Amino acid sequence: MLDLHTHTFHGDARLSPGGLAGRFLDAGYRGVAVTDHADHCNLDWILEHQIPGLIRFGPYCGINIFAGVELTQVPPALIGDMVRTARRGGAELVLVHGESISEQVFPGTNLAAIEADADILAHPGLISDEEVELAAQRGVALEISVRQGHCLCNGHIAAAARRFGAKLVINSDAHSSSDIPLASMRRHIALGAGLSEEEYQKAEGNAEKIASRILHRGRSLA
């Protein structure tokens, strides 16, 4: 079980990276991505300090720690450049904070993230059919969110992904230990969004495939 969207006290959350990893390990996870919010003001700091630290620290934790970012409140015209900058700077996973109905970002963010080939478009809200179809074509994964507020459009996202064959992943967007879902809750959220059991398993498998790509340099899943 993997979660590819979480936050630490280097962003707007409560836990240290080590504390976060330990809580996910205790909850039965084999891997977790640390994806603190980034924009033009703090991306350089994350790339210079947090990303290298996570990569050095991860092998000693008993759980795979993936070093990523969630680009948040970035003007759409700048998203493509920031995705490329994050990857060149060592981010193993690049998320973009989508157009959730509970936390607004710039209009056009969903499309810009897909066109930039972000790994995951987090909680994309009332994403359009055209954007879902493009995400399917470009291999950008759409998120089914466990987090309160962001989860309100899960049914819309699941149905649109089914129509166009877009990839789904299930993530917690955890900001504290109370946000970390057990396996049963992840499944219930997915089924509640309208996924079949087979679609749920495929979504979990999509996270495994993303993690495997990250680990292609020789690391292996714990």
Contacts in CASP RR format, 6 or more apart in sequence:
PFRMAT RR
TARGET T0000
AUTHOR 0000-0000-0000
METHOD contacts of the structure
MODEL  1
MLDLHTHTFHGDARLSPGGLAGRFLDAGYRGVAVTDHADHCNLDWILEHQ
IPGLIRFGPYCGINIFAGVELTQVPPALIGDMVRTARRGGAELVLVHGES
ISEQVFPGTNLAAIEADADILAHPGLISDEEVELAAQRGVALEISVRQGH
CLCNGHIAAAARRFGAKLVINSDAHSSSDIPLASMRRHIALGAGLSEEEY
QKAEGNAEKIASRILHRGRSLA
1 28 0 8 1.000
1 29 0 8 1.000
1 30 0 8 1.000
1 31 0 8 1.000
1 183 0 8 1.000
1 186 0 8 1.000
1 204 0 8 1.000
2 29 0 8 1.000
2 30 0 8 1.000
2 31 0 8 1.000
2 32 0 8 1.000
2 33 0 8 1.000
2 64 0 8 1.000
2 204 0 8 1.000
2 207 0 8 1.000
2 208 0 8 1.000
2 211 0 8 1.000
3 24 0 8 1.000
3 29 0 8 1.000
3 31 0 8 1.000
3 32 0 8 1.000
3 33 0 8 1.000
3 171 0 8 1.000
3 172 0 8 1.000
3 174 0 8 1.000
3 180 0 8 1.000
3 207 0 8 1.000
4 32 0 8 1.000
4 33 0 8 1.000
4 35 0 8 1.000
4 66 0 8 1.000
4 93 0 8 1.000
4 95 0 8 1.000
4 119 0 8 1.000
4 120 0 8 1.000
4 169 0 8 1.000
4 171 0 8 1.000
4 207 0 8 1.000
4 210 0 8 1.000
4 211 0 8 1.000
5 33 0 8 1.000
5 35 0 8 1.000
5 70 0 8 1.000
5 95 0 8 1.000
5 120 0 8 1.000
5 122 0 8 1.000
5 143 0 8 1.000
5 171 0 8 1.000
5 172 0 8 1.000
5 173 0 8 1.000
5 174 0 8 1.000
6 13 0 8 1.000
6 20 0 8 1.000
6 24 0 8 1.000
6 32 0 8 1.000
6 33 0 8 1.000
6 34 0 8 1.000
6 35 0 8 1.000
6 171 0 8 1.000
6 172 0 8 1.000
6 173 0 8 1.000
6 174 0 8 1.000
6 175 0 8 1.000
7 13 0 8 1.000
7 34 0 8 1.000
7 35 0 8 1.000
7 36 0 8 1.000
7 37 0 8 1.000
7 70 0 8 1.000
7 173 0 8 1.000
7 174 0 8 1.000
7 175 0 8 1.000
8 15 0 8 1.000
8 16 0 8 1.000
8 17 0 8 1.000
8 20 0 8 1.000
8 34 0 8 1.000
8 36 0 8 1.000
9 15 0 8 1.000
9 16 0 8 1.000
10 17 0 8 1.000
10 36 0 8 1.000
10 46 0 8 1.000
10 50 0 8 1.000
11 36 0 8 1.000
11 37 0 8 1.000
12 36 0 8 1.000
12 37 0 8 1.000
12 175 0 8 1.000
13 20 0 8 1.000
13 36 0 8 1.000
13 174 0 8 1.000
13 175 0 8 1.000
13 176 0 8 1.000
14 175 0 8 1.000
14 176 0 8 1.000
14 177 0 8 1.000
15 23 0 8 1.000
15 176 0 8 1.000
15 177 0 8 1.000
17 34 0 8 1.000
17 50 0 8 1.000
17 54 0 8 1.000
17 57 0 8 1.000
17 65 0 8 1.000
18 57 0 8 1.000
18 61 0 8 1.000
20 32 0 8 1.000
20 34 0 8 1.000
20 174 0 8 1.000
21 32 0 8 1.000
21 58 0 8 1.000
21 61 0 8 1.000
21 62 0 8 1.000
21 63 0 8 1.000
21 65 0 8 1.000
22 61 0 8 1.000
22 63 0 8 1.000
23 177 0 8 1.000
23 180 0 8 1.000
24 31 0 8 1.000
24 32 0 8 1.000
24 63 0 8 1.000
24 174 0 8 1.000
24 180 0 8 1.000
25 61 0 8 1.000
25 62 0 8 1.000
25 63 0 8 1.000
27 180 0 8 1.000
27 181 0 8 1.000
27 182 0 8 1.000
28 182 0 8 1.000
28 183 0 8 1.000
29 63 0 8 1.000
30 63 0 8 1.000
30 64 0 8 1.000
30 221 0 8 1.000
30 222 0 8 1.000
31 63 0 8 1.000
31 64 0 8 1.000
31 65 0 8 1.000
31 66 0 8 1.000
31 211 0 8 1.000
31 221 0 8 1.000
31 222 0 8 1.000
32 63 0 8 1.000
32 64 0 8 1.000
32 65 0 8 1.000
32 66 0 8 1.000
33 65 0 8 1.000
33 66 0 8 1.000
33 67 0 8 1.000
33 68 0 8 1.000
33 92 0 8 1.000
33 93 0 8 1.000
34 50 0 8 1.000
34 54 0 8 1.000
34 65 0 8 1.000
34 66 0 8 1.000
34 67 0 8 1.000
34 68 0 8 1.000
35 68 0 8 1.000
35 69 0 8 1.000
35 70 0 8 1.000
35 93 0 8 1.000
35 95 0 8 1.000
36 46 0 8 1.000
36 50 0 8 1.000
36 68 0 8 1.000
36 69 0 8 1.000
36 70 0 8 1.000
37 69 0 8 1.000
37 70 0 8 1.000
37 71 0 8 1.000
37 72 0 8 1.000
37 73 0 8 1.000
37 97 0 8 1.000
38 46 0 8 1.000
38 69 0 8 1.000
38 70 0 8 1.000
38 71 0 8 1.000
38 72 0 8 1.000
38 82 0 8 1.000
38 86 0 8 1.000
39 71 0 8 1.000
39 72 0 8 1.000
39 73 0 8 1.000
39 74 0 8 1.000
39 82 0 8 1.000
40 74 0 8 1.000
40 78 0 8 1.000
40 82 0 8 1.000
43 69 0 8 1.000
43 71 0 8 1.000
43 82 0 8 1.000
43 85 0 8 1.000
43 86 0 8 1.000
46 69 0 8 1.000
46 91 0 8 1.000
47 85 0 8 1.000
47 86 0 8 1.000
47 89 0 8 1.000
47 90 0 8 1.000
47 91 0 8 1.000
50 67 0 8 1.000
51 67 0 8 1.000
51 68 0 8 1.000
51 69 0 8 1.000
51 89 0 8 1.000
51 90 0 8 1.000
51 91 0 8 1.000
51 92 0 8 1.000
52 67 0 8 1.000
53 67 0 8 1.000
54 65 0 8 1.000
54 66 0 8 1.000
54 67 0 8 1.000
54 68 0 8 1.000
55 67 0 8 1.000
55 92 0 8 1.000
57 65 0 8 1.000
58 64 0 8 1.000
58 65 0 8 1.000
59 219 0 8 1.000
62 222 0 8 1.000
63 222 0 8 1.000
64 211 0 8 1.000
64 215 0 8 1.000
64 219 0 8 1.000
64 221 0 8 1.000
64 222 0 8 1.000
66 92 0 8 1.000
66 93 0 8 1.000
66 211 0 8 1.000
66 214 0 8 1.000
67 90 0 8 1.000
67 91 0 8 1.000
67 92 0 8 1.000
67 93 0 8 1.000
68 86 0 8 1.000
68 91 0 8 1.000
68 92 0 8 1.000
68 93 0 8 1.000
68 94 0 8 1.000
68 95 0 8 1.000
69 86 0 8 1.000
69 91 0 8 1.000
69 93 0 8 1.000
69 94 0 8 1.000
69 95 0 8 1.000
70 95 0 8 1.000
70 96 0 8 1.000
70 97 0 8 1.000
70 122 0 8 1.000
71 79 0 8 1.000
71 82 0 8 1.000
71 83 0 8 1.000
71 86 0 8 1.000
71 94 0 8 1.000
71 95 0 8 1.000
71 96 0 8 1.000
71 97 0 8 1.000
71 113 0 8 1.000
71 118 0 8 1.000
72 96 0 8 1.000
72 97 0 8 1.000
72 105 0 8 1.000
73 97 0 8 1.000
73 105 0 8 1.000
73 106 0 8 1.000
74 82 0 8 1.000
74 96 0 8 1.000
74 106 0 8 1.000
74 109 0 8 1.000
75 106 0 8 1.000
76 106 0 8 1.000
76 107 0 8 1.000
76 108 0 8 1.000
76 109 0 8 1.000
76 111 0 8 1.000
76 112 0 8 1.000
77 112 0 8 1.000
79 96 0 8 1.000
79 109 0 8 1.000
79 112 0 8 1.000
79 113 0 8 1.000
79 116 0 8 1.000
79 118 0 8 1.000
80 112 0 8 1.000
80 115 0 8 1.000
80 116 0 8 1.000
83 94 0 8 1.000
83 96 0 8 1.000
83 113 0 8 1.000
83 116 0 8 1.000
83 117 0 8 1.000
83 118 0 8 1.000
84 116 0 8 1.000
86 94 0 8 1.000
87 94 0 8 1.000
92 214 0 8 1.000
93 119 0 8 1.000
93 120 0 8 1.000
93 210 0 8 1.000
93 214 0 8 1.000
94 118 0 8 1.000
94 119 0 8 1.000
94 120 0 8 1.000
95 118 0 8 1.000
95 119 0 8 1.000
95 120 0 8 1.000
95 121 0 8 1.000
95 122 0 8 1.000
95 143 0 8 1.000
96 109 0 8 1.000
96 112 0 8 1.000
96 113 0 8 1.000
96 116 0 8 1.000
96 118 0 8 1.000
96 120 0 8 1.000
96 121 0 8 1.000
96 122 0 8 1.000
97 103 0 8 1.000
97 105 0 8 1.000
97 109 0 8 1.000
97 122 0 8 1.000
97 123 0 8 1.000
98 105 0 8 1.000
98 109 0 8 1.000
98 110 0 8 1.000
98 113 0 8 1.000
98 121 0 8 1.000
98 122 0 8 1.000
98 123 0 8 1.000
98 124 0 8 1.000
98 125 0 8 1.000
99 105 0 8 1.000
99 107 0 8 1.000
99 108 0 8 1.000
99 109 0 8 1.000
99 110 0 8 1.000
99 124 0 8 1.000
99 125 0 8 1.000
99 126 0 8 1.000
99 127 0 8 1.000
100 122 0 8 1.000
100 123 0 8 1.000
100 124 0 8 1.000
100 125 0 8 1.000
100 145 0 8 1.000
100 149 0 8 1.000
100 150 0 8 1.000
100 153 0 8 1.000
101 125 0 8 1.000
101 126 0 8 1.000
101 149 0 8 1.000
101 152 0 8 1.000
101 153 0 8 1.000
102 149 0 8 1.000
102 150 0 8 1.000
102 152 0 8 1.000
103 149 0 8 1.000
103 150 0 8 1.000
110 121 0 8 1.000
110 124 0 8 1.000
110 125 0 8 1.000
110 127 0 8 1.000
110 128 0 8 1.000
110 131 0 8 1.000
111 131 0 8 1.000
111 134 0 8 1.000
113 121 0 8 1.000
113 140 0 8 1.000
114 121 0 8 1.000
114 131 0 8 1.000
114 134 0 8 1.000
114 135 0 8 1.000
114 138 0 8 1.000
114 140 0 8 1.000
115 134 0 8 1.000
115 138 0 8 1.000
117 138 0 8 1.000
117 139 0 8 1.000
117 140 0 8 1.000
118 140 0 8 1.000
119 140 0 8 1.000
119 141 0 8 1.000
119 210 0 8 1.000
120 140 0 8 1.000
120 141 0 8 1.000
120 142 0 8 1.000
120 143 0 8 1.000
120 169 0 8 1.000
120 171 0 8 1.000
120 210 0 8 1.000
121 127 0 8 1.000
121 135 0 8 1.000
121 140 0 8 1.000
121 141 0 8 1.000
121 142 0 8 1.000
121 143 0 8 1.000
122 143 0 8 1.000
122 145 0 8 1.000
122 150 0 8 1.000
122 171 0 8 1.000
122 173 0 8 1.000
123 143 0 8 1.000
123 145 0 8 1.000
123 147 0 8 1.000
123 150 0 8 1.000
123 151 0 8 1.000
123 153 0 8 1.000
123 173 0 8 1.000
124 131 0 8 1.000
124 142 0 8 1.000
124 143 0 8 1.000
124 153 0 8 1.000
124 157 0 8 1.000
125 150 0 8 1.000
125 152 0 8 1.000
125 153 0 8 1.000
125 156 0 8 1.000
125 157 0 8 1.000
126 153 0 8 1.000
126 156 0 8 1.000
127 142 0 8 1.000
127 153 0 8 1.000
127 156 0 8 1.000
127 157 0 8 1.000
127 160 0 8 1.000
129 160 0 8 1.000
129 163 0 8 1.000
129 164 0 8 1.000
132 142 0 8 1.000
132 157 0 8 1.000
132 160 0 8 1.000
132 161 0 8 1.000
132 163 0 8 1.000
132 164 0 8 1.000
132 166 0 8 1.000
133 164 0 8 1.000
133 166 0 8 1.000
134 140 0 8 1.000
135 141 0 8 1.000
135 142 0 8 1.000
135 164 0 8 1.000
135 166 0 8 1.000
135 167 0 8 1.000
136 161 0 8 1.000
136 164 0 8 1.000
136 165 0 8 1.000
136 166 0 8 1.000
136 167 0 8 1.000
139 166 0 8 1.000
139 167 0 8 1.000
140 166 0 8 1.000
140 167 0 8 1.000
141 166 0 8 1.000
141 167 0 8 1.000
141 168 0 8 1.000
141 169 0 8 1.000
141 206 0 8 1.000
141 210 0 8 1.000
142 157 0 8 1.000
142 161 0 8 1.000
142 166 0 8 1.000
142 167 0 8 1.000
142 168 0 8 1.000
142 169 0 8 1.000
143 157 0 8 1.000
143 168 0 8 1.000
143 169 0 8 1.000
143 170 0 8 1.000
143 171 0 8 1.000
144 151 0 8 1.000
144 154 0 8 1.000
144 157 0 8 1.000
144 158 0 8 1.000
144 168 0 8 1.000
144 169 0 8 1.000
144 170 0 8 1.000
144 171 0 8 1.000
144 189 0 8 1.000
144 190 0 8 1.000
144 193 0 8 1.000
144 195 0 8 1.000
144 203 0 8 1.000
145 151 0 8 1.000
145 154 0 8 1.000
145 171 0 8 1.000
145 172 0 8 1.000
145 173 0 8 1.000
146 170 0 8 1.000
146 171 0 8 1.000
146 172 0 8 1.000
146 173 0 8 1.000
146 179 0 8 1.000
146 181 0 8 1.000
146 185 0 8 1.000
146 186 0 8 1.000
146 189 0 8 1.000
147 172 0 8 1.000
147 173 0 8 1.000
147 174 0 8 1.000
147 175 0 8 1.000
147 179 0 8 1.000
150 173 0 8 1.000
151 189 0 8 1.000
151 193 0 8 1.000
154 189 0 8 1.000
154 192 0 8 1.000
154 193 0 8 1.000
155 192 0 8 1.000
155 193 0 8 1.000
155 194 0 8 1.000
157 168 0 8 1.000
157 193 0 8 1.000
158 168 0 8 1.000
158 190 0 8 1.000
158 193 0 8 1.000
158 194 0 8 1.000
158 195 0 8 1.000
158 199 0 8 1.000
159 194 0 8 1.000
160 166 0 8 1.000
161 167 0 8 1.000
161 168 0 8 1.000
162 199 0 8 1.000
167 203 0 8 1.000
167 206 0 8 1.000
168 195 0 8 1.000
168 199 0 8 1.000
168 202 0 8 1.000
168 203 0 8 1.000
168 206 0 8 1.000
169 203 0 8 1.000
169 206 0 8 1.000
169 207 0 8 1.000
169 210 0 8 1.000
170 186 0 8 1.000
170 189 0 8 1.000
170 190 0 8 1.000
170 200 0 8 1.000
170 203 0 8 1.000
170 204 0 8 1.000
170 207 0 8 1.000
171 207 0 8 1.000
172 179 0 8 1.000
172 180 0 8 1.000
172 181 0 8 1.000
173 179 0 8 1.000
174 180 0 8 1.000
181 189 0 8 1.000
186 204 0 8 1.000
187 200 0 8 1.000
190 199 0 8 1.000
190 200 0 8 1.000
190 203 0 8 1.000
191 197 0 8 1.000
191 200 0 8 1.000
195 203 0 8 1.000
208 221 0 8 1.000
211 221 0 8 1.000
212 221 0 8 1.000
215 221 0 8 1.000
END
